[in-house]
């Protein structure tokens, strides 16, 4: 649900803590009898409440230890196979399932999950259960439907009535990216997630998963994952395979100030995310170099998973907030490791003036060049941005972005902080990436102290950078100049980046530039 996690971890904790302890009840004698559901009266017998217990980290609340969150589900096979939402179960240590309004829970285990489709299949202990069948007719606007489940953590079964109001709605949300979604007006609430949307004779039309936000002017809307979208995924999940999933319970975040990604609330043990050493509280910034959640949805994240095999190595960039570390690694490959930081390694070489104290940049913003070929994140204070193409001897040879609080001061003196980011494919003209670096080194060495040349490498690029200090005079700024080429195709283009640091916070800006720079379009 749109408010599922916060309600789950905060509101429902007090309600659910009074529920009975785990108990094994392996009998198959349920109030509604056994066999396929064929009436509204029997819907309760095959609808379940799922209480997931575990430790989660919420982006607003922080860590919640041994939290109990509640969702719904429904049985689709007499052996106890049941469907629910991924966000209800993934990352939980214990699942307690209450079948058909029972007061004693049954244990269950997760068979498979799909975070993009927001579906999961669990196996409940025991056999001989009543079960749902799928509706096999056309799903059309105006048809009567009923939403079954256990909203708000209440152990009392709830059934609400409505109609299908839209046959196909957008399935993009902060926690999933579903191909086809049904909109309806049968009331659902947090805790209804994973419950069935059924016809008057108890056949499943869709899987409830979302209540939109409402206010005094806009009424809440209710959404369910359509049958034709859900069935193929469920068929794979029940065989024990995950679909479009890294094994996280995640949520897209975007602070509107340059930080976006997928917040990890919990991680499924043994999953690709776990093997890559992702942890609850991490923010996945990019996969395969693509920045995530810029539109505050999981669409880009899921598009990547849908266009790769589950076993493919994929480059990963992560921000670990609790340690302020930037990590790089691979899914299905090299585990995450702390990335090099200019701020940590060179901060002591930046002179800030007598009595000056460190003051970080408050916000970063994403900027692009005029050709829409380049993108990079810079401090919001660097408001003077020039995105005109890279010109050499009157000829356009590439794309460029430069930025500073005052570009005139930045270019004409050693007094201003700022950056430039140029990209070209004119290797012969510039003497290659090393030749380009050598040319600029010769121009800077007369005005600056020589800090030497070092190797540069991240997941996508390999190159070298020069460090200069005391530019202009002994108290002058630090200058870092870098050239690099793509690892996968070193002959594609040269990246040329320089950052002038007049204070230590500028080195954090340099780190951010190197984390975020991208070639997003065709070069001239």
C-alpha positions in Angstrom: 0.0 0.0 0.0 1.2 3.6 -0.5 1.3 4.1 3.2 1.9 0.4 4.0 5.3 0.4 5.6 4.8 3.3 8.0 1.4 2.1 9.1 2.8 -1.4 9.3 5.7 -0.6 11.5 4.1 2.1 13.7 0.3 1.9 13.9 0.0 -1.9 13.7 2.7 -2.8 16.1 0.5 -2.0 19.1 -2.4 -3.9 17.6 -0.4 -7.0 16.6 1.7 -7.4 19.7 -1.4 -8.9 21.5 -1.9 -11.6 18.9 -1.3 -15.3 20.0 2.2 -16.7 19.9 3.3 -19.0 17.1 1.6 -22.3 17.1 1.5 -25.3 14.8 -1.9 -26.2 13.6 -1.6 -28.7 10.9 -5.2 -29.7 10.6 -7.2 -29.0 7.5 -10.7 -28.6 9.1 -11.7 -25.0 8.3 -15.0 -23.3 8.8 -15.8 -23.0 5.1 -15.0 -26.6 4.3 -12.6 -27.7 1.6 -12.6 -27.4 -2.2 -12.8 -24.5 -4.6 -14.6 -21.3 -3.4 -17.8 -20.7 -5.3 -19.7 -18.1 -3.2 -19.1 -15.0 -1.2 -20.0 -16.8 2.0 -16.9 -19.1 1.6 -14.4 -16.3 0.6 -13.4 -15.9 4.3 -12.3 -19.5 4.6 -9.5 -19.2 2.0 -8.5 -15.6 2.8 -5.6 -15.3 5.2 -4.0 -12.7 7.4 -0.2 -12.6 7.3 1.8 -11.2 10.2 5.4 -10.7 9.3 7.9 -10.2 12.0 11.5 -8.9 11.5 13.8 -6.0 11.7 13.2 -3.2 9.2 14.7 0.2 8.6 12.2 2.9 7.6 13.5 6.0 5.7 11.6 8.3 8.2 11.5 6.3 11.4 14.8 4.5 11.4 15.4 1.0 12.7 12.4 -0.9 14.1 13.5 -4.1 15.8 11.3 -7.2 15.9 8.5 -5.3 14.3 5.2 -7.0 13.4 3.5 -5.9 10.2 0.3 -7.2 8.8 -1.0 -8.0 5.3 -3.5 -10.2 3.6 -3.3 -13.1 1.2 -5.4 -15.9 -0.4 -5.0 -19.7 -0.9 -4.8 -20.9 -4.5 -4.2 -24.6 -3.9 -5.4 -27.2 -1.3 -1.8 -27.9 -0.3 -1.6 -24.4 1.3 0.0 -22.4 -1.5 -1.0 -18.8 -1.0 -0.5 -15.4 -2.8 0.3 -12.1 -1.2 2.4 -9.0 -1.9 6.2 -8.9 -1.9 6.2 -5.9 0.5 4.2 -7.9 3.0 6.8 -10.7 3.4 10.2 -10.0 2.0 12.9 -9.6 4.7 10.7 -11.0 7.5 12.3 -13.5 9.9 9.0 -15.2 10.8 5.6 -15.4 9.0 2.5 -16.3 11.0 -0.6 -16.9 8.9 -4.1 -16.9 10.3 -6.4 -18.9 8.0 -10.1 -18.0 7.6 -10.3 -16.1 10.9 -8.5 -18.7 13.0 -7.2 -17.4 16.4 -4.1 -19.6 16.3 -1.4 -18.9 13.6 0.2 -21.3 11.2 3.8 -21.1 10.1 4.6 -20.4 6.4 7.6 -20.1 4.3 8.3 -17.9 1.3 8.6 -19.8 -2.0 9.3 -16.9 -4.4 9.0 -13.2 -4.6 8.8 -10.4 -7.2 9.5 -6.9 -6.0 8.7 -5.3 -9.3 5.4 -7.1 -9.7 4.8 -6.8 -5.9 3.8 -10.4 -5.7 4.9 -13.3 -3.4 3.9 -16.9 -3.0 4.1 -18.7 0.4 3.5 -22.2 1.5 1.3 -22.6 4.6 1.8 -25.6 6.9 -0.9 -28.2 6.5 -3.1 -29.5 3.7 -6.8 -29.8 2.7 -7.5 -26.1 2.5 -10.3 -24.4 0.6 -8.9 -22.5 -2.3 -9.6 -19.8 -4.8 -9.9 -20.1 -8.6 -9.2 -17.3 -11.0 -12.1 -15.6 -12.8 -11.9 -16.6 -16.5 -14.2 -14.1 -18.1 -13.6 -10.6 -19.4 -12.8 -8.0 -16.8 -14.8 -4.9 -17.7 -15.7 -1.5 -16.3 -18.7 -1.6 -14.1 -18.5 -5.3 -13.1 -19.2 -6.0 -9.4 -16.2 -6.9 -7.3 -15.5 -7.5 -3.6 -12.2 -6.8 -1.7 -11.5 -9.4 0.9 -8.8 -9.1 3.6 -7.7 -8.0 7.1 -7.1 -4.2 6.9 -5.5 -2.2 9.7 -4.2 -5.3 11.5 -7.6 -6.2 12.7 -8.0 -10.0 13.0 -11.7 -9.6 12.0 -12.3 -10.5 8.4 -13.5 -7.6 6.1 -15.4 -7.7 2.8 -16.2 -4.5 0.9 -18.2 -4.1 -2.3 -17.5 -2.0 -5.4 -17.1 -2.0 -9.1 -14.2 -2.0 -11.6 -13.8 1.7 -12.4 -10.9 1.4 -14.8 -9.7 -1.7 -16.7 -6.1 -0.6 -17.0 -4.4 1.9 -14.8 -0.8 2.9 -14.2 1.1 0.4 -12.0 4.1 2.7 -11.3 4.5 3.2 -7.6 7.4 4.0 -5.2 7.7 0.2 -4.4 6.8 -1.6 -7.6 6.3 -1.4 -11.3 3.3 -3.4 -12.4 2.3 -3.8 -16.1 -1.4 -3.8 -15.7 -3.4 -2.6 -12.8 -7.2 -2.5 -12.2 -8.8 0.5 -10.5 -11.9 -0.2 -8.4 -13.9 1.4 -5.6 -14.2 -1.5 -3.1 -12.6 0.1 0.0 -9.1 -1.2 1.0 -6.7 0.1 3.6 -3.2 -0.7 4.9 -3.3 -4.4 5.8 -5.5 -5.2 2.8 -2.3 -5.7 0.7 -2.2 -9.1 -0.9 -5.9 -9.9 -0.4 -8.1 -11.0 -3.3 -10.5 -8.9 -5.4 -13.2 -11.3 -6.2 -16.5 -11.7 -8.2 -19.9 -12.3 -6.6 -19.2 -16.0 -6.9 -15.8 -15.8 -5.3 -13.5 -16.0 -8.3 -10.3 -13.9 -8.2 -10.1 -11.0 -10.5 -7.0 -9.3 -9.1 -4.6 -8.9 -6.1 -5.1 -5.8 -4.0 -2.0 -3.8 -3.4 -2.5 0.0 -3.3 -4.6 2.7 -1.8 -3.7 6.1 -3.1 -3.3 9.1 -0.8 -6.4 11.2 -0.2 -7.2 14.7 1.1 -10.1 17.1 1.5 -10.2 17.6 -2.3 -9.2 14.2 -3.8 -10.8 10.9 -2.7 -8.7 7.8 -2.2 -8.4 5.4 -5.2 -7.9 1.6 -4.9 -5.9 -0.6 -7.1 -5.3 -4.3 -7.7 -2.8 -6.3 -9.8 -4.8 -7.6 -12.7 -5.3 -11.4 -13.2 -3.5 -11.5 -16.5 -0.5 -9.7 -15.0 -0.4 -11.8 -11.8 -1.0 -15.3 -13.1 2.2 -15.9 -15.1 4.4 -14.4 -12.3 2.6 -16.5 -9.6 3.2 -19.6 -11.7 6.9 -19.1 -11.6 7.0 -18.0 -7.9 5.2 -21.1 -6.7 8.0 -23.2 -8.2 10.5 -21.5 -5.9 12.0 -19.0 -8.3 12.1 -15.2 -7.8 11.0 -13.0 -10.7 12.3 -9.5 -11.4 13.8 -9.4 -8.0 17.1 -8.7 -6.2 15.6 -9.8 -2.9 14.8 -6.5 -1.2 11.9 -4.8 0.4 12.5 -1.4 -1.1 11.0 2.0 -1.8 11.9 4.7 -4.3 13.0 7.9 -2.7 13.8 11.3 -4.2 14.5 14.4 -2.0 14.1 16.8 -5.0 17.6 18.0 -4.4 19.7 15.5 -6.4 19.5 12.5 -4.2 17.4 9.7 -5.6 17.5 5.9 -5.4 15.9 2.8 -3.9 15.7 2.7 -0.1 16.4 -0.8 1.2 14.2 -1.6 4.2 15.2 -5.2 4.5 17.0 -7.9 2.5 16.1 -11.5 1.8 18.8 -13.9 3.0 20.5 -15.7 0.2 19.3 -13.3 -2.5 21.5 -11.5 -5.0 21.1 -8.4 -2.9 22.4 -10.3 0.2 25.3 -11.8 -1.8 26.3 -8.3 -3.0 26.3 -7.2 0.7 23.4 -4.8 0.5 22.1 -3.9 3.9 18.9 -2.5 5.3 19.2 1.3 5.3 21.2 1.4 2.1 20.2 3.5 -0.9 20.8 1.9 -4.3 21.7 5.0 -6.3 22.3 3.3 -9.7 22.4 0.0 -11.5 24.4 -0.4 -14.7 25.2 3.3 -14.5 21.5 4.3 -14.7 20.4 6.6 -11.8 17.3 5.2 -10.1 14.0 6.8 -9.0 14.4 10.2 -10.6 10.6 10.0 -11.2 10.0 8.8 -7.6 9.0 5.3 -8.8 10.6 1.9 -9.3 10.2 2.0 -13.1 13.9 2.4 -14.0 14.9 -0.2 -11.4 12.4 -2.7 -12.8 13.2 -1.9 -16.4 16.8 -2.9 -15.7 15.8 -6.2 -14.1 13.4 -7.0 -16.9 16.1 -6.5 -19.5 18.7 -8.7 -17.8 18.9 -12.4 -16.8 18.7 -13.0 -13.0 22.3 -14.3 -13.1 23.9 -11.4 -15.1 26.5 -9.3 -13.3 25.3 -5.7 -12.9 27.2 -2.7 -11.7 25.9 -1.3 -8.5 26.4 2.1 -6.7 25.1 2.5 -3.1 25.0 5.1 -0.4 25.2 3.7 3.1 23.8 6.5 5.2 24.6 5.3 8.7 28.4 5.4 7.8 28.2 8.1 5.1 30.0 5.7 2.8 29.7 5.4 -1.0 30.1 1.8 -2.2 30.5 0.2 -5.5 30.3 -3.4 -6.6 28.2 -5.9 -8.6 25.2 -8.0 -8.3 26.2 -11.5 -9.2 29.8 -10.5 -9.1 32.2 -8.4 -7.0 30.5 -7.6 -3.6 30.1 -4.0 -2.5 33.2 -2.2 -1.3 33.8 1.4 -0.1 34.7 3.6 -3.1 37.7 6.0 -3.1 36.8 9.4 -1.6 38.7 12.6 -2.5 37.3 14.3 0.6 38.7 11.7 2.9 42.1 11.4 1.2 42.8 15.1 0.3 40.7 17.1 2.7 43.8 18.1 4.8 45.4 19.7 1.8 42.7 22.3 1.3 43.4 25.6 3.1 40.2 27.3 4.3 41.6 30.3 6.0 42.3 31.3 9.6 39.4 30.3 11.9 37.4 28.7 9.1 35.2 25.7 9.9 34.0 22.9 7.6 30.6 23.6 6.1 29.2 21.0 3.7 27.1 21.9 0.7 23.5 21.5 1.8 22.0 20.3 -1.5 23.0 19.0 -4.9 21.1 19.4 -8.2 21.2 17.5 -11.5 22.3 19.6 -14.6 22.5 18.7 -18.2 24.2 20.4 -21.2 22.5 22.1 -24.1 22.8 19.0 -26.3 21.3 16.7 -23.6 24.4 14.5 -24.0 25.8 14.9 -20.5 24.4 14.9 -16.9 26.0 15.5 -13.6 25.2 16.5 -10.0 26.7 19.7 -8.6 26.2 21.8 -5.4 23.0 23.9 -5.7 25.2 27.0 -4.8 26.9 26.6 -8.2 24.2 28.5 -10.0 26.3 29.8 -12.9 26.1 26.9 -15.4 27.3 26.8 -18.9 26.1 23.9 -21.1 27.4 25.0 -24.5 29.3 22.5 -26.6 33.0 21.9 -26.4 34.7 24.1 -29.1 38.3 23.9 -30.2 39.6 26.4 -32.8 36.1 27.4 -33.7 34.9 23.8 -34.2 32.5 21.8 -32.0 34.3 18.7 -30.9 32.2 17.5 -28.0 29.7 18.2 -25.2 30.4 20.2 -22.1 29.1 21.5 -18.8 30.9 23.9 -16.5 29.5 25.3 -13.2 30.5 27.6 -10.4 29.0 30.3 -8.2 30.7 32.7 -10.6 32.2 31.2 -13.8 34.1 34.3 -14.7 35.9 34.2 -11.4 36.4 30.4 -11.7 37.9 30.6 -15.2 40.0 33.8 -14.7 41.5 33.3 -11.3 42.3 30.9 -8.5 39.6 32.3 -6.2 36.5 30.5 -7.2 35.3 26.9 -6.6 33.8 25.1 -9.6 34.0 22.3 -12.1 34.1 21.4 -15.8 33.0 18.2 -17.4 33.8 17.7 -21.1 33.4 14.6 -23.3 34.6 14.1 -26.9 35.4 11.3 -29.3 38.1 13.2 -31.0 41.0 11.0 -29.8 43.5 11.8 -32.6 42.9 15.6 -32.3 43.7 15.6 -28.6 46.4 12.9 -28.5 44.2 10.5 -26.6 43.1 10.6 -22.9 46.7 10.6 -21.6 47.8 13.2 -24.1 45.0 15.5 -23.1 45.9 15.2 -19.5 49.6 15.9 -20.3 48.6 19.0 -22.2 46.7 20.5 -19.3 49.4 19.4 -16.8 51.9 21.5 -18.7 49.6 24.5 -18.4 49.0 24.2 -14.6 52.4 23.1 -13.4 53.8 26.7 -13.5 51.1 28.1 -11.2 50.6 25.1 -8.8 52.5 22.6 -6.7 52.7 19.1 -8.2 50.7 16.5 -6.3 51.5 13.8 -8.8 49.5 11.6 -11.1 47.4 8.7 -9.9 45.3 5.9 -11.4 41.5 6.2 -11.4 39.0 3.4 -11.7 35.4 2.9 -10.9 32.8 0.4 -12.1 32.4 2.1 -15.5 35.6 4.0 -16.3 39.3 3.7 -16.1 41.8 6.6 -16.3 44.3 8.9 -14.5 44.1 12.1 -12.6 46.6 14.9 -11.7 46.6 16.7 -8.3 47.8 20.3 -8.0 47.9 22.3 -4.8 48.7 25.9 -3.7 47.6 27.2 -7.1 48.4 30.9 -7.5 50.2 31.0 -4.1 50.8 28.8 -1.1 47.3 29.3 0.2 45.7 28.8 -3.2 43.2 26.1 -4.1 43.6 22.4 -4.8 42.9 21.4 -8.4 42.1 17.8 -9.6 42.1 17.1 -13.3 41.0 13.7 -14.6 40.7 11.9 -18.0 39.1 8.5 -18.4 37.6 6.2 -20.9 34.7 3.6 -20.7 35.9 0.2 -19.6 33.5 -1.6 -22.0 34.6 0.5 -25.0 37.7 2.5 -24.4 37.6 3.9 -28.0 34.1 5.4 -27.5 35.0 8.7 -26.0 37.2 10.6 -23.5 35.8 12.0 -20.3 37.6 15.2 -19.1 36.8 16.5 -15.6 38.4 19.2 -13.5 37.4 20.6 -10.0 38.9 23.6 -8.3 38.6 23.3 -4.5 38.9 26.4 -2.4 37.5 24.6 0.7 37.1 21.1 1.9 33.5 20.9 0.9 34.5 21.2 -2.7 36.2 17.8 -2.4 32.8 16.3 -1.4 31.5 18.1 -4.5 34.3 16.4 -6.6 33.2 13.0 -5.1 29.6 13.7 -6.1 30.7 14.8 -9.6 32.6 11.5 -10.1 29.7 9.4 -8.7 27.0 11.1 -10.9 28.5 12.0 -14.2 26.9 10.3 -17.2 26.9 10.4 -20.9 23.2 10.2 -21.6 22.9 11.2 -25.3 24.7 11.4 -28.6 27.9 13.4 -28.9 28.1 16.1 -31.6 
